């Protein structure tokens, strides 16, 4: 059973969600105050955090920022909620490293589906024997799919779940042009027309982490592709 922490000041939201989550083998914990939520995360028993943007004392963006800066928590999957439905909220959240975004009001089934999708992407693949780690090797870059580990010139690369999945998508089909819609449908399964800007943000973050490599090329009018010769 996976444990989910909800940090939301709407105390009436947690109880019905707890009952609903239990049907899908999810254990939901909840905190109203962000500081208490961050403290609870340090316990190490949470698999994913749901963050409301509008929180007392510290907004969800700052909580997400602190999670990503914490060496112990930086790989924690984060799904953000907002009641405002503002595109800029989604952009800011994704820039800070959130793995997904959902606007209130939402259908509990959609929230559960997104949680399962994030957890599936964030779990190391265990269906291959340890002696066959399924590595993708380039001149400077190595992707170990068994351990979900990326090294650049021999140094470990810290990537969020979304950044890792995007890099893996590119590296599995080098020199293939992917449109923004292709990327959204593959990684997020959400309405591409509403979230196209988030792809550019995700690619920009990945490019920064891959420097000095210049292996992700913009294909004007189409999208992006991974250049194996530059990796």
N, C-alpha and C positions, 0 to 999 in steps of 0.2 A: 504493500500500500504506500502510495506517495503522500507526503505531507506538504500542504500548501498553506502559506501564511498570507492572510488578507489584512492589509493595512488601510483602513477606511474609517472615517469618523461617523459613518452611518451605521449605528449599532443595530438597526432593524434589518440590515442586509445579511449579516453573518448567519443568523439562526436558520432561515430557510435555505440558504446556500449549503450549510453544513449537512442538512438532511438530504438535499439533492446530490451533493458530492459523494455522500456515502454510498449511493447506488452505483457509482462508477469507481469504487475502490479508491476514493480520494479522501484523505483526512484533512479537514479545514480547521486551521487555527486562526484567531483574529486578534488584532490590536487596534485600538482607536487612535493612540498617540504614536507618532512616527519614531520618537526616541525609544519608546518601549519596543516597537517593532524591530528597530535596528539591534537592540540588545538581545531580543529573542533570536534573531538570525545568527548571532554569535554562538548559539548553542549547537549549531551544526546539524540539526535534525530536520531542516526545512529543505524541500527539493525545488520549490518555485515560490516566488513572491508576486502577489497581486497588489499593485500600488494605485491608490486613488490620487489624482492630481491635486484636488482641493483638500488639503489636510490642515489641521490647526498647527500653528507655531512653525511648521516646516512643510513646504509643499512637496508633492510627489517627485518633482524634478530633482530637488535637492536630495531627497532620500535615495533616488536612483544614482545620483552623482556620488554620494558617499559609499554606496554599495560597490560601484565600479572602481573606486579609489582604494578600497579595503582589500589587502592581499588575500585575506581569508574568504571574502565574499565576492570577489570580482567576477567569478564565473557563474554566479547565481542567476538562473533564468528569471527575467522580470517581465511581467505583463502589466501594462498601465491602463487605468480606467479614467474616463473623463465624462462629465455631464455636459460639457460645453460643446462638444462636437467640432471644435475648432481645428482646422487643418494645421495651423501653426503649433498647436499642442502636440499633435502627432509628430510633426517634424522635430520639435525640440526633444521629445521623448526618445525618438529613434537616434538622434544625434548623441544623446547621452548614453546610448547603449541598450535601450529597452528592446526586448525580443519581439514584442507584439503590442498592439494597441486595440482597445475596444471602447466604443462610446456607450454611455448610459442613455436610456435604459437598454438593457440587452437581454437576450434569451439565455437562460442558464445552460441550455444544451450547446449553444454556440461557444459560451465561455469554456465549458468542459472540453469541447472539441479543440479549441485553441490551446488549452493547457496540455492535452494529450499530444498535440502536434509539437509543441515546444519541448516537452519532456522526451519525446521520441528523438528529436534532433539533438538534444543535449546529452543523451546517454551514449557511452562508449559502445561500439559494436562488439558483441560477445559471441556471435555465431561463427567466428572464424577461429581456428586454433592459434594459440599464442605464437607458435613457431612460424606462422604465415600472416604477418601483420598487414598485408595488403598496402604496401607503400607505393605512393606516386613519387617518383624521383626525377628531379630536373637538375640542372647544373648547380644552382644555388639553393633551390627550394626542395624540401622533402615533406610530404604529407603522409602521416601514419594513420590510416583509417581505423585500425584496431584500437589505438589509444587516443584517437582524436587529437593528435599532437602534430604541430607544424614547426619546422625548424627552418630558419633562414641563415645561410652560411654557417650552419652548425649551432646557431643560437635559438633557443626556444622562443616562439612567437606567441604572444598573448592575444587571443581572438575571442570575441563574443560568439555565441552560438550562431547568430545570423551571419557574421563575418566568415566563420569557418565553413558553413554550408554554402555560402556564395563562392568562396575560393574552391571548394571541392567540386561544385557544379562546373566552374570554369575549367579546372584542371582535368576533369574527366573527359572533357571535349575541347581540347586546345584548338585554337585558331577558328573556332566556331562562333559566329556572331549571335548573341542572345539579345532579343528586344527587352525593353523594360517589362512588358507584359509577360514575356516568357519567365523572367526572373521572379516576378511577383507570384505568378501562378505556381511556380516550382517551390518557392521558399515559404510563401505565406498563405496561398490559397484564398486571397481576399480580392476585393474589387480593385482592379488595376487602375481604373480611371480616377479613383479617389486617392490612391496612394503612390502614384507614379514618382512624385518628388522623393519619396523615401528610398527608392532604388539609387538615385544619384547620391544621396547622403551616405548610404551603405557602401557604395563603390568608392566614394571619396575617403571614407574611414579606412577601408581595406587598403587602398593605395598608399595612404600615409604609413600604415604599419608594414607594408612591403618595401618601403624605400630602403636602399637606393634602387631596387629593381623597378623597371618600367614595363611590367608584363601585362597590365590591363589597359587595353587600347579602346578609345572611344570610336565607335563606328558611326559616323555622322548620318543621321536620319534613320538609324537602325537600333543601336544600343551599345553593347560592349562585347569584347572578346579577349580571351587569354592567349598571350603570345608565348608559346613554349620555348622559343629560341631566346627569349629575354629572361626566362626563369631559371 
